[in-house]
Amino acid sequence: MAGKLDVWLFADRVGTLELTEGRLNFRYRPDWLSRPAAMPLSGYLPLQAETFDDHHTRPFFAPQTGQVTGA
């Protein structure tokens, strides 16, 4: 199972969370990263263009969404 969610910070869409084969990946949107006032969602997820893998993403998002699985 795969799925994507837009991630919002207040009124701004800041990135995309994707579940693929039971792994959570997150990537900030380029337009968010280019803003002078952009802030990270968490210390686990500092501002960067590269995709965060499950190791970095799960500690922040899994408690927010309940149990996240690929099934």
N, CA, C and O atoms as a printed pandas DataFrame, in Angstrom:
     atom_number atom_name residue_name chain_id  residue_number  x_coord  y_coord  z_coord
0              1         N          MET        A               1    0.845   -1.187    0.000
1              2        CA          MET        A               1    0.000    0.000    0.000
2              3         C          MET        A               1    0.882    1.239    0.000
3              4         O          MET        A               1    1.889    1.286    0.707
4              5         N          ALA        A               2    0.522    2.216   -0.768
5              6        CA          ALA        A               2    1.223    3.491   -0.804
6              7         C          ALA        A               2    0.193    4.598   -0.673
7              8         O          ALA        A               2   -0.955    4.449   -1.091
8              9         N          GLY        A               3    0.611    5.690   -0.097
9             10        CA          GLY        A               3   -0.278    6.828    0.039
10            11         C          GLY        A               3    0.522    8.090    0.272
11            12         O          GLY        A               3    1.647    8.038    0.770
12            13         N          LYS        A               4   -0.057    9.228   -0.088
13            14        CA          LYS        A               4    0.591   10.523    0.097
14            15         C          LYS        A               4   -0.349   11.467    0.828
15            16         O          LYS        A               4   -1.562   11.455    0.622
16            17         N          LEU        A               5    0.240   12.278    1.678
17            18        CA          LEU        A               5   -0.496   13.329    2.380
18            19         C          LEU        A               5    0.269   14.634    2.255
19            20         O          LEU        A               5    1.495   14.656    2.366
20            21         N          ASP        A               6   -0.445   15.709    2.025
21            22        CA          ASP        A               6    0.168   17.027    2.116
22            23         C          ASP        A               6    0.321   17.358    3.588
23            24         O          ASP        A               6   -0.555   17.053    4.397
24            25         N          VAL        A               7    1.437   17.984    3.933
25            26        CA          VAL        A               7    1.701   18.385    5.315
26            27         C          VAL        A               7    1.629   19.907    5.374
27            28         O          VAL        A               7    2.266   20.612    4.591
28            29         N          TRP        A               8    0.837   20.388    6.319
29            30        CA          TRP        A               8    0.591   21.821    6.468
30            31         C          TRP        A               8    1.127   22.309    7.806
31            32         O          TRP        A               8    1.082   21.593    8.806
32            33         N          LEU        A               9    1.629   23.525    7.810
33            34        CA          LEU        A               9    1.993   24.228    9.028
34            35         C          LEU        A               9    1.166   25.507    9.019
35            36         O          LEU        A               9    1.429   26.429    8.248
36            37         N          PHE        A              10    0.173   25.545    9.881
37            38        CA          PHE        A              10   -0.816   26.617    9.881
38            39         C          PHE        A              10   -1.473   26.669    8.500
39            40         O          PHE        A              10   -2.097   25.687    8.096
40            41         N          ALA        A              11   -1.358   27.769    7.767
41            42        CA          ALA        A              11   -2.024   27.888    6.464
42            43         C          ALA        A              11   -1.102   27.562    5.287
43            44         O          ALA        A              11   -1.479   27.765    4.133
44            45         N          ASP        A              12    0.097   27.061    5.570
45            46        CA          ASP        A              12    1.080   26.821    4.515
46            47         C          ASP        A              12    1.325   25.334    4.298
47            48         O          ASP        A              12    1.556   24.584    5.246
48            49         N          ARG        A              13    1.272   24.921    3.043
49            50        CA          ARG        A              13    1.621   23.544    2.699
50            51         C          ARG        A              13    3.141   23.487    2.635
51            52         O          ARG        A              13    3.756   24.161    1.810
52            53         N          VAL        A              14    3.745   22.684    3.504
53            54        CA          VAL        A              14    5.201   22.696    3.645
54            55         C          VAL        A              14    5.883   21.462    3.079
55            56         O          VAL        A              14    7.086   21.498    2.818
56            57         N          GLY        A              15    5.155   20.376    2.884
57            58        CA          GLY        A              15    5.803   19.173    2.379
58            59         C          GLY        A              15    4.821   18.056    2.099
59            60         O          GLY        A              15    3.605   18.237    2.146
60            61         N          THR        A              16    5.392   16.886    1.802
61            62        CA          THR        A              16    4.606   15.703    1.478
62            63         C          THR        A              16    5.107   14.523    2.296
63            64         O          THR        A              16    6.308   14.259    2.366
64            65         N          LEU        A              17    4.172   13.823    2.908
65            66        CA          LEU        A              17    4.452   12.593    3.644
66            67         C          LEU        A              17    3.973   11.438    2.781
67            68         O          LEU        A              17    2.842   11.444    2.295
68            69         N          GLU        A              18    4.840   10.443    2.592
69            70        CA          GLU        A              18    4.492    9.320    1.727
70            71         C          GLU        A              18    4.752    8.008    2.452
71            72         O          GLU        A              18    5.806    7.814    3.057
72            73         N          LEU        A              19    3.780    7.116    2.381
73            74        CA          LEU        A              19    3.906    5.768    2.935
74            75         C          LEU        A              19    4.061    4.807    1.767
75            76         O          LEU        A              19    3.161    4.670    0.938
76            77         N          THR        A              20    5.207    4.144    1.709
77            78        CA          THR        A              20    5.496    3.177    0.657
78            79         C          THR        A              20    6.115    1.942    1.289
79            80         O          THR        A              20    7.146    2.025    1.957
80            81         N          GLU        A              21    5.486    0.805    1.077
81            82        CA          GLU        A              21    5.977   -0.472    1.606
82            83         C          GLU        A              21    6.250   -0.389    3.108
83            84         O          GLU        A              21    7.246   -0.923    3.596
84            85         N          GLY        A              22    5.363    0.281    3.829
85            86        CA          GLY        A              22    5.470    0.377    5.279
86            87         C          GLY        A              22    6.457    1.405    5.783
87            88         O          GLY        A              22    6.675    1.502    6.991
88            89         N          ARG        A              23    7.061    2.175    4.896
89            90        CA          ARG        A              23    8.046    3.180    5.291
90            91         C          ARG        A              23    7.487    4.579    5.061
91            92         O          ARG        A              23    6.869    4.866    4.036
92            93         N          LEU        A              24    7.726    5.434    6.044
93            94        CA          LEU        A              24    7.297    6.834    5.942
94            95         C          LEU        A              24    8.455    7.693    5.448
95            96         O          LEU        A              24    9.546    7.657    6.016
96            97         N          ASN        A              25    8.222    8.449    4.411
97            98        CA          ASN        A              25    9.207    9.395    3.901
98            99         C          ASN        A              25    8.566   10.773    3.865
99           100         O          ASN        A              25    7.368   10.915    3.618
100          101         N          PHE        A              26    9.389   11.785    4.118
101          102        CA          PHE        A              26    8.899   13.161    4.099
102          103         C          PHE        A              26    9.862   14.020    3.311
103          104         O          PHE        A              26   11.079   13.848    3.372
104          105         N          ARG        A              27    9.284   14.956    2.564
105          106        CA          ARG        A              27   10.092   15.914    1.811
106          107         C          ARG        A              27    9.434   17.286    1.892
107          108         O          ARG        A              27    8.230   17.431    1.678
108          109         N          TYR        A              28   10.261   18.300    2.211
109          110        CA          TYR        A              28    9.765   19.679    2.193
110          111         C          TYR        A              28    9.553   20.130    0.751
111          112         O          TYR        A              28   10.279   19.709   -0.149
112          113         N          ARG        A              29    8.568   20.975    0.539
113          114        CA          ARG        A              29    8.311   21.561   -0.782
114          115         C          ARG        A              29    9.394   22.609   -1.083
115          116         O          ARG        A              29    9.793   23.357   -0.191
116          117         N          PRO        A              30    9.865   22.666   -2.320
117          118        CA          PRO        A              30   10.884   23.665   -2.670
118          119         C          PRO        A              30   10.443   25.102   -2.381
119          120         O          PRO        A              30   11.256   25.919   -1.949
120          121         N          ASP        A              31    9.167   25.417   -2.615
121          122        CA          ASP        A              31    8.710   26.787   -2.350
122          123         C          ASP        A              31    8.744   27.117   -0.862
123          124         O          ASP        A              31    8.941   28.277   -0.499
124          125         N          TRP        A              32    8.558   26.130    0.003
125          126        CA          TRP        A              32    8.665   26.349    1.445
126          127         C          TRP        A              32   10.125   26.602    1.825
127          128         O          TRP        A              32   10.425   27.515    2.595
128          129         N          LEU        A              33   11.016   25.796    1.286
129          130        CA          LEU        A              33   12.437   25.941    1.601
130          131         C          LEU        A              33   12.992   27.283    1.137
131          132         O          LEU        A              33   13.939   27.795    1.734
132          133         N          SER        A              34   12.428   27.855    0.095
133          134        CA          SER        A              34   12.938   29.123   -0.441
134          135         C          SER        A              34   12.445   30.345    0.331
135          136         O          SER        A              34   12.930   31.453    0.104
136          137         N          ARG        A              35   11.510   30.160    1.217
137          138        CA          ARG        A              35   10.999   31.298    1.995
138          139         C          ARG        A              35   12.004   31.705    3.072
139          140         O          ARG        A              35   12.540   30.846    3.771
140          141         N          PRO        A              36   12.263   32.997    3.210
141          142        CA          PRO        A              36   13.188   33.442    4.252
142          143         C          PRO        A              36   12.716   33.070    5.663
143          144         O          PRO        A              36   13.541   32.817    6.540
144          145         N          ALA        A              37   11.418   33.035    5.885
145          146        CA          ALA        A              37   10.883   32.742    7.219
146          147         C          ALA        A              37   10.548   31.265    7.413
147          148         O          ALA        A              37    9.900   30.912    8.399
148          149         N          ALA        A              38   10.976   30.393    6.496
149          150        CA          ALA        A              38   10.674   28.962    6.632
150          151         C          ALA        A              38   11.255   28.427    7.932
151          152         O          ALA        A              38   12.349   28.804    8.351
152          153         N          MET        A              39   10.495   27.544    8.554
153          154        CA          MET        A              39   10.960   26.915    9.789
154          155         C          MET        A              39   10.746   25.414    9.667
155          156         O          MET        A              39    9.835   24.974    8.965
156          157         N          PRO        A              40   11.578   24.619   10.347
157          158        CA          PRO        A              40   11.392   23.171   10.302
158          159         C          PRO        A              40   10.181   22.755   11.124
159          160         O          PRO        A              40    9.780   23.452   12.057
160          161         N          LEU        A              41    9.611   21.628   10.773
161          162        CA          LEU        A              41    8.505   21.075   11.555
162          163         C          LEU        A              41    8.984   20.577   12.907
163          164         O          LEU        A              41    8.236   20.603   13.885
164          165         N          SER        A              42   10.229   20.124   12.963
165          166        CA          SER        A              42   10.752   19.483   14.164
166          167         C          SER        A              42   12.270   19.447   14.084
167          168         O          SER        A              42   12.846   19.594   13.006
168          169         N          GLY        A              43   12.912   19.252   15.229
169          170        CA          GLY        A              43   14.349   19.012   15.245
170          171         C          GLY        A              43   14.717   17.724   14.522
171          172         O          GLY        A              43   15.832   17.583   14.020
172          173         N          TYR        A              44   13.780   16.789   14.471
173          174        CA          TYR        A              44   13.993   15.551   13.705
174          175         C          TYR        A              44   14.051   15.832   12.206
175          176         O          TYR        A              44   14.625   15.052   11.446
176          177         N          LEU        A              45   13.457   16.944   11.785
177          178        CA          LEU        A              45   13.280   17.243   10.361
178          179         C          LEU        A              45   13.785   18.644   10.030
179          180         O          LEU        A              45   12.989   19.514    9.675
180          181         N          PRO        A              46   15.103   18.882   10.139
181          182        CA          PRO        A              46   15.614   20.212    9.818
182          183         C          PRO        A              46   15.373   20.547    8.346
183          184         O          PRO        A              46   15.182   19.653    7.521
184          185         N          LEU        A              47   15.385   21.818    8.033
185          186        CA          LEU        A              47   15.147   22.233    6.650
186          187         C          LEU        A              47   16.235   21.675    5.739
187          188         O          LEU        A              47   17.424   21.905    5.960
188          189         N          GLN        A              48   15.817   20.945    4.722
189          190        CA          GLN        A              48   16.728   20.412    3.705
190          191         C          GLN        A              48   15.913   19.992    2.497
191          192         O          GLN        A              48   14.719   19.714    2.608
192          193         N          ALA        A              49   16.562   19.949    1.343
193          194        CA          ALA        A              49   15.880   19.570    0.106
194          195         C          ALA        A              49   15.751   18.055   -0.045
195          196         O          ALA        A              49   14.845   17.580   -0.729
196          197         N          GLU        A              50   16.639   17.299    0.579
197          198        CA          GLU        A              50   16.620   15.851    0.444
198          199         C          GLU        A              50   15.450   15.243    1.213
199          200         O          GLU        A              50   14.961   15.820    2.185
200          201         N          THR        A              51   15.015   14.083    0.766
201          202        CA          THR        A              51   13.921   13.355    1.414
202          203         C          THR        A              51   14.403   12.742    2.720
203          204         O          THR        A              51   15.500   12.188    2.791
204          205         N          PHE        A              52   13.575   12.846    3.752
205          206        CA          PHE        A              52   13.847   12.179    5.022
206          207         C          PHE        A              52   13.314   10.759    4.949
207          208         O          PHE        A              52   12.200   10.532    4.477
208          209         N          ASP        A              53   14.107    9.807    5.413
209          210        CA          ASP        A              53   13.672    8.414    5.397
210          211         C          ASP        A              53   12.887    8.083    6.665
211          212         O          ASP        A              53   12.712    8.924    7.547
212          213         N          ASP        A              54   12.432    6.867    6.730
213          214        CA          ASP        A              54   11.607    6.381    7.836
214          215         C          ASP        A              54   12.265    6.593    9.196
215          216         O          ASP        A              54   11.580    6.885   10.176
216          217         N          HIS        A              55   13.575    6.450    9.263
217          218        CA          HIS        A              55   14.308    6.598   10.529
218          219         C          HIS        A              55   14.105    7.995   11.132
219          220         O          HIS        A              55   13.983    8.132   12.349
220          221         N          HIS        A              56   14.069    9.008   10.300
221          222        CA          HIS        A              56   13.878   10.381   10.779
222          223         C          HIS        A              56   12.410   10.792   10.833
223          224         O          HIS        A              56   12.010   11.585   11.686
224          225         N          THR        A              57   11.621   10.255    9.926
225          226        CA          THR        A              57   10.236   10.688    9.777
226          227         C          THR        A              57    9.297   10.086   10.813
227          228         O          THR        A              57    8.456   10.791   11.372
228          229         N          ARG        A              58    9.431    8.809   11.070
229          230        CA          ARG        A              58    8.499    8.102   11.957
230          231         C          ARG        A              58    8.434    8.689   13.375
231          232         O          ARG        A              58    7.332    8.823   13.906
232          233         N          PRO        A              59    9.568    9.049   14.018
233          234        CA          PRO        A              59    9.452    9.586   15.385
234          235         C          PRO        A              59    8.583   10.839   15.483
235          236         O          PRO        A              59    7.957   11.078   16.515
236          237         N          PHE        A              60    8.541   11.637   14.421
237          238        CA          PHE        A              60    7.720   12.842   14.455
238          239         C          PHE        A              60    6.281   12.571   14.043
239          240         O          PHE        A              60    5.357   12.998   14.736
240          241         N          PHE        A              61    6.066   11.874   12.932
241          242        CA          PHE        A              61    4.723   11.724   12.386
242          243         C          PHE        A              61    3.911   10.588   12.987
243          244         O          PHE        A              61    2.696   10.736   13.118
244          245         N          ALA        A              62    4.503    9.479   13.354
245          246        CA          ALA        A              62    3.717    8.336   13.844
246          247         C          ALA        A              62    2.889    8.690   15.082
247          248         O          ALA        A              62    1.723    8.299   15.141
248          249         N          PRO        A              63    3.427    9.407   16.074
249          250        CA          PRO        A              63    2.576    9.771   17.217
250          251         C          PRO        A              63    1.420   10.700   16.832
251          252         O          PRO        A              63    0.390   10.713   17.507
252          253         N          GLN        A              64    1.580   11.483   15.748
253          254        CA          GLN        A              64    0.534   12.409   15.310
254          255         C          GLN        A              64   -0.613   11.692   14.606
255          256         O          GLN        A              64   -1.762   12.130   14.666
256          257         N          THR        A              65   -0.290   10.589   13.940
257          258        CA          THR        A              65   -1.268    9.912   13.095
258          259         C          THR        A              65   -1.747    8.592   13.666
259          260         O          THR        A              65   -2.536    7.899   13.023
260          261         N          GLY        A              66   -1.294    8.226   14.856
261          262        CA          GLY        A              66   -1.621    6.914   15.389
262          263         C          GLY        A              66   -0.682    5.888   14.792
263          264         O          GLY        A              66    0.365    6.243   14.249
264          265         N          GLN        A              67   -1.036    4.647   14.884
265          266        CA          GLN        A              67   -0.169    3.599   14.352
266          267         C          GLN        A              67   -0.178    3.662   12.829
267          268         O          GLN        A              67   -1.231    3.549   12.201
268          269         N          VAL        A              68    0.988    3.842   12.246
269          270        CA          VAL        A              68    1.113    3.924   10.795
270          271         C          VAL        A              68    1.722    2.626   10.299
271          272         O          VAL        A              68    2.830    2.262   10.693
272          273         N          THR        A              69    1.005    1.938    9.444
273          274        CA          THR        A              69    1.505    0.684    8.885
274          275         C          THR        A              69    1.259    0.668    7.389
275          276         O          THR        A              69    0.549    1.513    6.844
276          277         N          GLY        A              70    1.852   -0.297    6.751
277          278        CA          GLY        A              70    1.659   -0.439    5.321
278          279         C          GLY        A              70    0.468   -1.299    4.975
279          280         O          GLY        A              70    0.198   -1.501    3.791
280          281         N          ALA        A              71   -0.257   -1.816    5.946
281          282        CA          ALA        A              71   -1.396   -2.700    5.665
282          283         C          ALA        A              71   -2.709   -1.975    5.859
283          284         O          ALA        A              71   -3.773   -2.563    5.668
